[in-house]
């Protein structure tokens, strides 16, 4: 069974062709980094316009790269939400229109479920039930994943998402957009123990996150240097900040696995590409005898291959879209 998947929830226009359940034949991503970089963040109106221009060539490329044509496709899967509604509507409407014209079944996928199942695109695959940390620019949430279509929210951020905190710190330090990779690169040369930034553990046993206090602490530190007209130690600040974020993400993920007696842990979302997070989580999971499954970085950031995987299992459950089904900006799972 061949699945054509489309993802346009934020600032990447993506399409993939996947042979069910998880053999990726093509995975095309058109990124809008350069478009939004001058603004230091995503401008929703610009994002939707760029999706409109990119969607057709991206889908065509995905079919060409997979060496198939539309008539070979048995299922279309599209991200239905959450995300920027203007962006979502482009990919979602395109998918529904294709499905209607070509008479192909179509499913709408919650973007978060794509991240939760992205580990099935990895070499080592998780065993149900498992703990999933979805950590991106818009979300930081922990889920218990009981099956391909059965998820339960365990905890979520009460304020900023981790990726958002990386982006804001990068902006403050003049490191550009997207902030995560820039902060991480600067951190490589810094001392992680230079600053004692706060870790928001919240209540004992809480699986919620909070990154706004950490962000404010970084802002105050930078301001103190600026007021004294002393050069800001960017690399040390980045290293200390990155360690603070990673420590909380890792320990809460392990706590979630422990509380739910899970043996497998997976991470997904743009921040899952962070090297420190990957190595630290790998070490801690090994210590706790937990199996860690992390997809390649290209399947951690927004991509359509993960939407195909999630879409396939919705299809198997008969959850087909109706032509008037709409996109949603907030996830009912979160
Ligand atoms: O999942 P994603 O591609 O898009 C959405 O949020 O929808 O995640 C993008 C986020 C951005 O906030 C970016 O700064 C962050 O992931 N990110 C990283 C890294 N790579 C991307 N954060 C920390 N370290 C990284 N290496």
Boltz pocket constraint, residues with backbone or C-beta under 6 A from the ligand:
constraints:
  - pocket:
      binder: B
      contacts: [[A, 10], [A, 135], [A, 136], [A, 137], [A, 138], [A, 139], [A, 162], [A, 163], [A, 164], [A, 166], [A, 167], [A, 178], [A, 179], [A, 180], [A, 181], [A, 184], [A, 269], [A, 270], [A, 271], [A, 272], [A, 273], [A, 274], [A, 275], [A, 300], [A, 301], [A, 302]]
      max_distance: 6.0
